[in-house]
Amino acid sequence: MFTGTYRHTVDAKGRLFIPVALREELGLKFFVTRGLQRCLRLYSVKEWEAFAAKIASLPESKARDVRHYFFANAFETSLDGQGRITLPSESRKFAGLEKNVVLVGDDTRLEIWDEQSWDALDSENYDNIVPVLEELGF
């Protein structure tokens, strides 16, 4: 399970350090793709396969665009000797990742956000989750 919030920077070559606390959960190889809110998502191989299976279970008429969105923009990667990954320029451009980023644990996946975008979203989250928590009886 991915938890926590980690602030880092993307260097001039598009490399991003992945904190030690997250590496075991990711595994030796993992997948990166687009998220739904202008972020990137990182999946372990196991979680990527589960994600792909859910999409494969959709009828073709619904699955085509979903497959294009996630799979055409995905890549398999691994950490270099310094614990970094290289994010392709297209992926960085999509998520607006220029320098300061936030890695966010999101249960079965890890997300990479532009720092300003994450801070804005995080400040809105409280008002959005209160009704959901009340619905669950919290």
CYANA upper distance limits for C-alpha pairs under 8 A (distance plus 0.5 A):
  1 MET  CA     25 GLU  CA      7.60
  1 MET  CA    105 GLY  CA      8.37
  1 MET  CA    106 ASP  CA      8.35
  1 MET  CA    107 ASP  CA      5.39
  1 MET  CA    108 THR  CA      6.01
  1 MET  CA    109 ARG  CA      8.15
  2 PHE  CA     22 LEU  CA      7.59
  2 PHE  CA     25 GLU  CA      7.75
  2 PHE  CA    104 VAL  CA      8.46
  2 PHE  CA    105 GLY  CA      4.85
  2 PHE  CA    106 ASP  CA      6.16
  2 PHE  CA    107 ASP  CA      5.25
  2 PHE  CA    108 THR  CA      6.58
  2 PHE  CA    109 ARG  CA      6.70
  2 PHE  CA    110 LEU  CA      6.74
  3 THR  CA    104 VAL  CA      7.49
  3 THR  CA    105 GLY  CA      4.44
  3 THR  CA    106 ASP  CA      6.71
  3 THR  CA    107 ASP  CA      6.88
  4 GLY  CA    104 VAL  CA      6.49
  4 GLY  CA    105 GLY  CA      5.63
  5 THR  CA    102 VAL  CA      7.17
  5 THR  CA    103 LEU  CA      6.21
  5 THR  CA    104 VAL  CA      5.17
  5 THR  CA    105 GLY  CA      6.86
  6 TYR  CA     19 PRO  CA      8.17
  6 TYR  CA    102 VAL  CA      6.02
  6 TYR  CA    103 LEU  CA      5.51
  6 TYR  CA    104 VAL  CA      7.04
  7 ARG  CA    100 ASN  CA      7.79
  7 ARG  CA    101 VAL  CA      6.38
  7 ARG  CA    102 VAL  CA      5.01
  7 ARG  CA    103 LEU  CA      6.85
  7 ARG  CA    115 GLU  CA      8.27
  8 HIS  CA     16 LEU  CA      7.92
  8 HIS  CA     17 PHE  CA      7.61
  8 HIS  CA    100 ASN  CA      6.53
  8 HIS  CA    101 VAL  CA      5.98
  8 HIS  CA    102 VAL  CA      6.73
  8 HIS  CA    103 LEU  CA      8.16
  9 THR  CA     16 LEU  CA      6.98
  9 THR  CA     17 PHE  CA      8.24
  9 THR  CA     99 LYS  CA      5.54
  9 THR  CA    100 ASN  CA      5.04
  9 THR  CA    101 VAL  CA      6.11
 10 VAL  CA     14 GLY  CA      6.09
 10 VAL  CA     15 ARG  CA      5.94
 10 VAL  CA     16 LEU  CA      5.39
 10 VAL  CA     17 PHE  CA      8.29
 10 VAL  CA     97 LEU  CA      8.00
 10 VAL  CA     98 GLU  CA      7.15
 10 VAL  CA     99 LYS  CA      5.33
 10 VAL  CA    100 ASN  CA      7.04
 10 VAL  CA    101 VAL  CA      7.56
 11 ASP  CA     15 ARG  CA      5.89
 11 ASP  CA     16 LEU  CA      7.28
 11 ASP  CA     99 LYS  CA      7.21
 13 LYS  CA     86 THR  CA      8.02
 14 GLY  CA     86 THR  CA      5.90
 14 GLY  CA     87 LEU  CA      5.82
 14 GLY  CA     88 PRO  CA      7.29
 14 GLY  CA     89 SER  CA      7.65
 14 GLY  CA     92 ARG  CA      8.31
 15 ARG  CA     84 ARG  CA      6.52
 15 ARG  CA     85 ILE  CA      5.91
 15 ARG  CA     86 THR  CA      4.74
 15 ARG  CA     87 LEU  CA      6.62
 16 LEU  CA     84 ARG  CA      5.60
 16 LEU  CA     85 ILE  CA      5.88
 16 LEU  CA     86 THR  CA      6.84
 16 LEU  CA     87 LEU  CA      7.87
 17 PHE  CA     82 GLN  CA      8.10
 17 PHE  CA     83 GLY  CA      6.18
 17 PHE  CA     84 ARG  CA      4.64
 17 PHE  CA     85 ILE  CA      7.09
 18 ILE  CA     22 LEU  CA      7.33
 18 ILE  CA     23 ARG  CA      7.36
 18 ILE  CA     79 LEU  CA      8.49
 18 ILE  CA     83 GLY  CA      6.31
 18 ILE  CA     84 ARG  CA      6.16
 18 ILE  CA     85 ILE  CA      7.83
 19 PRO  CA     23 ARG  CA      7.20
 19 PRO  CA     83 GLY  CA      8.04
 20 VAL  CA     24 GLU  CA      8.14
 20 VAL  CA     83 GLY  CA      8.27
 22 LEU  CA     26 LEU  CA      6.94
 23 ARG  CA     27 GLY  CA      6.67
 23 ARG  CA     28 LEU  CA      8.48
 24 GLU  CA     28 LEU  CA      8.47
 25 GLU  CA     44 SER  CA      7.53
 26 LEU  CA     30 PHE  CA      6.62
 26 LEU  CA     42 LEU  CA      8.36
 26 LEU  CA     43 TYR  CA      7.24
 26 LEU  CA     44 SER  CA      5.17
 26 LEU  CA     45 VAL  CA      8.32
 27 GLY  CA     44 SER  CA      6.70
 27 GLY  CA     45 VAL  CA      8.15
 28 LEU  CA     78 SER  CA      6.40
 28 LEU  CA     79 LEU  CA      7.76
 29 LYS  CA     44 SER  CA      7.65
 29 LYS  CA     45 VAL  CA      7.38
 29 LYS  CA     76 GLU  CA      7.34
 29 LYS  CA     77 THR  CA      6.16
 29 LYS  CA     78 SER  CA      5.15
 29 LYS  CA     79 LEU  CA      8.22
 30 PHE  CA     42 LEU  CA      7.40
 30 PHE  CA     43 TYR  CA      6.25
 30 PHE  CA     44 SER  CA      5.16
 30 PHE  CA     45 VAL  CA      5.80
 30 PHE  CA     48 TRP  CA      8.45
 30 PHE  CA     76 GLU  CA      6.14
 30 PHE  CA     77 THR  CA      6.12
 30 PHE  CA     78 SER  CA      6.80
 31 PHE  CA     42 LEU  CA      6.05
 31 PHE  CA     43 TYR  CA      5.65
 31 PHE  CA     44 SER  CA      6.90
 31 PHE  CA     45 VAL  CA      7.28
 31 PHE  CA     48 TRP  CA      7.34
 31 PHE  CA     74 ALA  CA      7.20
 31 PHE  CA     75 PHE  CA      6.13
 31 PHE  CA     76 GLU  CA      4.94
 31 PHE  CA     77 THR  CA      6.63
 32 VAL  CA     40 LEU  CA      7.20
 32 VAL  CA     41 ARG  CA      6.03
 32 VAL  CA     42 LEU  CA      4.99
 32 VAL  CA     43 TYR  CA      6.94
 32 VAL  CA     74 ALA  CA      5.93
 32 VAL  CA     75 PHE  CA      5.99
 32 VAL  CA     76 GLU  CA      6.94
 32 VAL  CA     77 THR  CA      7.95
 33 THR  CA     40 LEU  CA      6.18
 33 THR  CA     41 ARG  CA      5.88
 33 THR  CA     42 LEU  CA      7.20
 33 THR  CA     70 PHE  CA      6.46
 33 THR  CA     71 PHE  CA      7.73
 33 THR  CA     73 ASN  CA      6.15
 33 THR  CA     74 ALA  CA      4.68
 33 THR  CA     75 PHE  CA      7.15
 33 THR  CA     91 SER  CA      8.33
 34 ARG  CA     38 ARG  CA      7.74
 34 ARG  CA     39 CYS  CA      6.79
 34 ARG  CA     40 LEU  CA      5.14
 34 ARG  CA     41 ARG  CA      6.42
 34 ARG  CA     69 TYR  CA      7.97
 34 ARG  CA     70 PHE  CA      6.56
 34 ARG  CA     73 ASN  CA      6.99
 34 ARG  CA     74 ALA  CA      7.61
 34 ARG  CA     91 SER  CA      7.85
 34 ARG  CA     94 PHE  CA      8.30
 34 ARG  CA     95 ALA  CA      8.35
 35 GLY  CA     39 CYS  CA      5.49
 35 GLY  CA     40 LEU  CA      5.46
 35 GLY  CA     41 ARG  CA      5.95
 35 GLY  CA    111 GLU  CA      8.19
 38 ARG  CA     94 PHE  CA      6.89
 38 ARG  CA     95 ALA  CA      5.07
 38 ARG  CA     96 GLY  CA      7.89
 38 ARG  CA    113 TRP  CA      8.09
 39 CYS  CA     94 PHE  CA      8.09
 39 CYS  CA     95 ALA  CA      5.20
 39 CYS  CA     96 GLY  CA      8.43
 39 CYS  CA    111 GLU  CA      7.00
 39 CYS  CA    112 ILE  CA      6.11
 39 CYS  CA    113 TRP  CA      5.49
 39 CYS  CA    114 ASP  CA      7.89
 40 LEU  CA     91 SER  CA      7.91
 40 LEU  CA     95 ALA  CA      6.93
 40 LEU  CA    111 GLU  CA      5.99
 40 LEU  CA    112 ILE  CA      5.55
 40 LEU  CA    113 TRP  CA      7.34
 41 ARG  CA    109 ARG  CA      7.00
 41 ARG  CA    110 LEU  CA      6.14
 41 ARG  CA    111 GLU  CA      4.97
 41 ARG  CA    112 ILE  CA      6.90
 42 LEU  CA    109 ARG  CA      6.18
 42 LEU  CA    110 LEU  CA      5.49
 42 LEU  CA    111 GLU  CA      6.63
 42 LEU  CA    112 ILE  CA      8.45
 43 TYR  CA     47 GLU  CA      6.17
 43 TYR  CA     48 TRP  CA      5.84
 43 TYR  CA    108 THR  CA      7.81
 43 TYR  CA    109 ARG  CA      5.64
 43 TYR  CA    110 LEU  CA      7.23
 44 SER  CA     48 TRP  CA      6.47
 44 SER  CA    109 ARG  CA      7.96
 45 VAL  CA     49 GLU  CA      6.64
 46 LYS  CA     50 ALA  CA      6.93
 47 GLU  CA     51 PHE  CA      6.54
 47 GLU  CA    108 THR  CA      7.19
 47 GLU  CA    109 ARG  CA      8.07
 48 TRP  CA     52 ALA  CA      6.53
 49 GLU  CA     53 ALA  CA      6.57
 50 ALA  CA     54 LYS  CA      6.90
 51 PHE  CA     55 ILE  CA      7.05
 52 ALA  CA     56 ALA  CA      6.58
 53 ALA  CA     57 SER  CA      6.74
 54 LYS  CA     58 LEU  CA      7.57
 55 ILE  CA     63 ALA  CA      6.76
 55 ILE  CA     66 VAL  CA      7.91
 55 ILE  CA     67 ARG  CA      7.67
 56 ALA  CA     63 ALA  CA      7.52
 58 LEU  CA     62 LYS  CA      6.74
 58 LEU  CA     63 ALA  CA      5.96
 59 PRO  CA     63 ALA  CA      6.51
 60 GLU  CA     64 ARG  CA      6.46
 62 LYS  CA     66 VAL  CA      7.70
 63 ALA  CA     67 ARG  CA      6.39
 64 ARG  CA     68 HIS  CA      6.78
 65 ASP  CA     69 TYR  CA      6.64
 66 VAL  CA     70 PHE  CA      6.80
 67 ARG  CA     71 PHE  CA      5.89
 67 ARG  CA     72 ALA  CA      7.73
 68 HIS  CA     72 ALA  CA      5.62
 68 HIS  CA     73 ASN  CA      8.09
 69 TYR  CA     73 ASN  CA      7.02
 70 PHE  CA     74 ALA  CA      6.67
 73 ASN  CA     91 SER  CA      8.12
 77 THR  CA     85 ILE  CA      7.67
 78 SER  CA     85 ILE  CA      7.04
 79 LEU  CA     83 GLY  CA      5.56
 79 LEU  CA     84 ARG  CA      5.61
 79 LEU  CA     85 ILE  CA      5.72
 80 ASP  CA     84 ARG  CA      5.87
 80 ASP  CA     85 ILE  CA      6.93
 87 LEU  CA     91 SER  CA      6.88
 87 LEU  CA     92 ARG  CA      6.89
 88 PRO  CA     92 ARG  CA      6.85
 89 SER  CA     93 LYS  CA      6.46
 90 GLU  CA     94 PHE  CA      6.63
 91 SER  CA     95 ALA  CA      6.93
 92 ARG  CA     96 GLY  CA      6.27
 92 ARG  CA     97 LEU  CA      5.29
 92 ARG  CA     98 GLU  CA      7.49
 93 LYS  CA     97 LEU  CA      6.86
 93 LYS  CA     98 GLU  CA      8.44
 95 ALA  CA    113 TRP  CA      7.32
 95 ALA  CA    114 ASP  CA      7.31
 96 GLY  CA    113 TRP  CA      8.49
 96 GLY  CA    114 ASP  CA      6.48
 97 LEU  CA    101 VAL  CA      7.12
 97 LEU  CA    113 TRP  CA      7.54
 97 LEU  CA    114 ASP  CA      5.60
 98 GLU  CA    114 ASP  CA      7.92
 99 LYS  CA    114 ASP  CA      8.43
100 ASN  CA    114 ASP  CA      6.86
100 ASN  CA    115 GLU  CA      6.01
101 VAL  CA    112 ILE  CA      7.17
101 VAL  CA    113 TRP  CA      5.99
101 VAL  CA    114 ASP  CA      5.09
101 VAL  CA    115 GLU  CA      5.07
102 VAL  CA    112 ILE  CA      6.20
102 VAL  CA    113 TRP  CA      5.65
102 VAL  CA    114 ASP  CA      6.82
102 VAL  CA    115 GLU  CA      5.94
102 VAL  CA    118 TRP  CA      7.54
103 LEU  CA    110 LEU  CA      7.25
103 LEU  CA    111 GLU  CA      6.08
103 LEU  CA    112 ILE  CA      5.12
103 LEU  CA    113 TRP  CA      6.94
104 VAL  CA    110 LEU  CA      6.23
104 VAL  CA    111 GLU  CA      5.58
104 VAL  CA    112 ILE  CA      6.88
104 VAL  CA    113 TRP  CA      8.16
105 GLY  CA    109 ARG  CA      7.11
105 GLY  CA    110 LEU  CA      5.33
105 GLY  CA    111 GLU  CA      6.99
106 ASP  CA    110 LEU  CA      6.03
106 ASP  CA    111 GLU  CA      7.34
113 TRP  CA    117 SER  CA      7.16
113 TRP  CA    118 TRP  CA      6.23
114 ASP  CA    118 TRP  CA      6.65
115 GLU  CA    119 ASP  CA      6.63
116 GLN  CA    120 ALA  CA      6.70
117 SER  CA    121 LEU  CA      6.70
118 TRP  CA    122 ASP  CA      6.33
119 ASP  CA    123 SER  CA      6.69
120 ALA  CA    124 GLU  CA      7.14
121 LEU  CA    125 ASN  CA      6.78
122 ASP  CA    126 TYR  CA      8.20
124 GLU  CA    128 ASN  CA      7.22
125 ASN  CA    129 ILE  CA      6.60
126 TYR  CA    130 VAL  CA      6.83
127 ASP  CA    131 PRO  CA      8.37
128 ASN  CA    132 VAL  CA      8.06
129 ILE  CA    133 LEU  CA      6.59
130 VAL  CA    134 GLU  CA      6.67
131 PRO  CA    135 GLU  CA      6.66
132 VAL  CA    136 LEU  CA      6.89
133 LEU  CA    137 GLY  CA      6.83
133 LEU  CA    138 PHE  CA      5.80
134 GLU  CA    138 PHE  CA      5.82
